[in-house]
């Protein structure tokens, strides 16, 4: 058995990993219905595992030539579902300001629309490095915000809040960057 088959057997096809990420969203939502320390802890674990699949599915797809049309559409959708759901579920527990989440999700929707226009024009819609940083900071903010409580004397909420502000700045910056780079495609 070659390395490709062993790897695929061990972690699964990239599209399966994407679907796993989508299936993790309802679990995350149910866990976040309670503000308890344990629910937040398990929600953080579910989120971390799902977030790791974001890296793995892209790596496996590119490394072994398994990029598919389904994957190109579903992978960014799965990311947005996971991140948006986590952010939204933090609002009722007063762990994040709603306006920040509105800005972040608004940017995601606007850039998704722009990427559809870009795709129709036959242009490359791959995430930019800035877009990858944006996703990284969003994920990095969500994990400690889900944990929320102190563990081992570490104030996870404070860490998450600082990372949330960094994620907000990078999210807006990357959104502006997309629209500036592709403004020529937005003419009437």
C-alpha positions as CSV (number, residue, x, y, z in Angstrom):
1,X,0.0,0.0,0.0
2,X,1.5,3.4,-1.0
3,X,1.7,6.4,1.3
4,X,-1.3,8.1,-0.4
5,X,-3.6,5.2,0.4
6,X,-2.3,4.9,3.9
7,X,-2.9,8.6,4.6
8,X,-6.3,8.5,3.1
9,X,-7.2,5.4,5.1
10,X,-5.9,7.1,8.3
11,X,-7.6,10.5,8.0
12,X,-10.1,10.1,5.1
13,X,-10.7,11.8,1.8
14,X,-10.6,15.6,1.9
15,X,-14.3,15.9,1.1
16,X,-15.1,13.6,4.1
17,X,-13.0,15.9,6.3
18,X,-15.0,18.8,5.1
19,X,-18.3,17.1,5.8
20,X,-17.0,16.2,9.2
21,X,-16.4,19.9,9.9
22,X,-20.0,20.6,8.8
23,X,-21.4,17.8,11.0
24,X,-19.5,19.3,14.0
25,X,-21.5,22.5,13.8
26,X,-24.7,21.1,15.4
27,X,-22.7,19.4,18.2
28,X,-20.9,22.7,18.9
29,X,-24.3,24.6,19.0
30,X,-25.8,22.1,21.4
31,X,-22.8,22.3,23.7
32,X,-22.9,26.1,23.6
33,X,-26.6,26.2,24.7
34,X,-25.2,26.0,28.2
35,X,-22.7,28.5,29.7
36,X,-21.2,25.8,32.0
37,X,-17.5,25.3,32.2
38,X,-17.7,21.7,31.0
39,X,-19.9,22.5,28.0
40,X,-17.4,25.2,27.0
41,X,-14.5,22.9,27.5
42,X,-16.1,20.2,25.3
43,X,-17.2,22.8,22.8
44,X,-13.6,24.0,22.5
45,X,-12.4,20.4,21.9
46,X,-15.0,19.8,19.2
47,X,-14.1,23.2,17.6
48,X,-10.3,22.4,17.7
49,X,-10.8,19.0,16.1
50,X,-13.0,20.5,13.4
51,X,-10.6,23.3,12.8
52,X,-7.7,20.9,12.4
53,X,-9.6,19.2,9.6
54,X,-9.6,22.5,7.8
55,X,-5.9,22.3,7.5
56,X,-5.8,18.6,6.8
57,X,-8.4,18.5,4.0
58,X,-6.6,21.3,2.1
59,X,-3.2,19.7,2.6
60,X,-4.3,16.2,1.5
61,X,-6.3,17.6,-1.5
62,X,-3.3,19.6,-2.8
63,X,-0.6,17.0,-1.9
64,X,-2.3,14.1,-3.6
65,X,-4.2,15.9,-6.4
66,X,-7.6,15.3,-4.9
67,X,-8.9,18.8,-5.4
68,X,-12.5,18.6,-6.5
69,X,-15.3,21.0,-7.5
70,X,-17.3,19.9,-4.5
71,X,-14.3,20.6,-2.2
72,X,-13.7,24.0,-3.7
73,X,-17.3,25.0,-2.9
74,X,-17.8,23.1,0.4
75,X,-14.5,23.7,2.1
76,X,-14.9,27.5,2.5
77,X,-18.6,27.0,3.3
78,X,-17.7,24.6,6.0
79,X,-15.2,27.0,7.5
80,X,-17.7,29.8,7.5
81,X,-20.4,27.6,9.1
82,X,-18.0,26.5,11.8
83,X,-16.6,29.9,12.6
84,X,-19.8,31.8,12.3
85,X,-21.7,29.3,14.4
86,X,-19.1,29.5,17.2
87,X,-19.1,33.3,17.2
88,X,-22.9,33.5,17.2
89,X,-23.2,31.1,20.1
90,X,-20.8,33.2,22.1
91,X,-23.1,36.2,21.9
92,X,-25.9,35.1,24.3
93,X,-23.3,34.3,27.0
94,X,-21.9,37.8,26.7
95,X,-18.4,36.6,25.8
96,X,-18.2,38.7,22.6
97,X,-19.8,42.0,21.5
98,X,-22.5,41.3,18.9
99,X,-21.4,44.2,16.7
100,X,-17.9,42.6,16.3
101,X,-19.5,39.4,15.2
102,X,-21.8,41.3,12.8
103,X,-18.7,42.9,11.2
104,X,-16.9,39.6,10.9
105,X,-19.8,37.6,9.5
106,X,-20.8,40.6,7.2
107,X,-17.2,40.5,5.8
108,X,-17.5,36.8,5.2
109,X,-20.7,37.2,3.3
110,X,-19.5,40.1,1.2
111,X,-16.2,38.3,0.3
112,X,-18.1,35.1,-0.5
113,X,-20.3,37.1,-2.9
114,X,-17.2,38.7,-4.4
115,X,-15.5,35.3,-4.8
116,X,-18.6,34.1,-6.8
117,X,-18.2,37.1,-9.1
118,X,-14.5,36.4,-9.4
119,X,-15.1,32.7,-10.2
120,X,-17.7,33.6,-12.9
121,X,-15.0,35.8,-14.5
122,X,-12.6,32.8,-14.6
123,X,-10.2,34.4,-12.1
124,X,-8.5,32.5,-9.3
125,X,-10.6,32.5,-6.1
126,X,-8.0,30.9,-3.8
127,X,-7.7,32.4,-0.4
128,X,-5.0,35.0,-0.1
129,X,-2.3,34.8,2.5
130,X,-4.1,37.6,4.4
131,X,-7.3,35.5,4.2
132,X,-5.5,32.6,5.7
133,X,-4.2,34.8,8.5
134,X,-7.7,36.0,9.1
135,X,-9.0,32.5,9.5
136,X,-6.1,31.6,11.8
137,X,-6.8,34.6,14.1
138,X,-10.5,33.9,14.1
139,X,-9.9,30.3,15.1
140,X,-7.3,31.4,17.7
141,X,-9.8,33.8,19.2
142,X,-12.7,31.3,19.3
143,X,-10.9,28.6,21.2
144,X,-10.1,30.6,24.4
145,X,-13.5,32.3,24.2
146,X,-15.2,28.9,24.2
147,X,-13.0,27.9,27.2
148,X,-13.9,31.2,28.8
149,X,-13.1,30.3,32.4
150,X,-9.8,30.2,34.2
151,X,-7.8,27.0,33.9
152,X,-4.5,26.6,35.7
153,X,-4.6,30.3,36.6
154,X,-4.8,31.4,32.9
155,X,-7.6,33.8,32.0
156,X,-8.7,32.3,28.7
157,X,-11.5,34.9,28.2
158,X,-9.0,37.7,28.3
159,X,-6.7,35.9,25.8
160,X,-9.6,35.3,23.5
161,X,-10.8,38.9,23.7
162,X,-7.4,40.2,22.7
163,X,-7.2,37.7,19.8
164,X,-10.8,38.7,18.8
165,X,-9.7,42.3,18.3
166,X,-6.7,41.1,16.3
167,X,-9.1,38.9,14.2
168,X,-11.4,41.8,13.7
169,X,-8.7,44.0,12.3
170,X,-7.3,41.3,10.0
171,X,-10.8,40.3,8.9
172,X,-11.6,43.9,7.9
173,X,-8.2,44.4,6.3
174,X,-8.4,41.2,4.3
175,X,-12.0,42.1,3.1
176,X,-10.9,45.5,2.0
177,X,-7.9,43.9,0.2
178,X,-10.2,41.5,-1.7
179,X,-12.4,44.4,-2.9
180,X,-9.5,46.6,-3.8
181,X,-7.7,43.8,-5.8
182,X,-10.8,42.9,-7.7
183,X,-12.5,46.2,-8.1
184,X,-12.1,46.1,-11.9
185,X,-14.5,43.1,-11.9
186,X,-17.2,45.1,-10.0
187,X,-17.9,47.6,-12.8
188,X,-21.4,47.7,-14.2
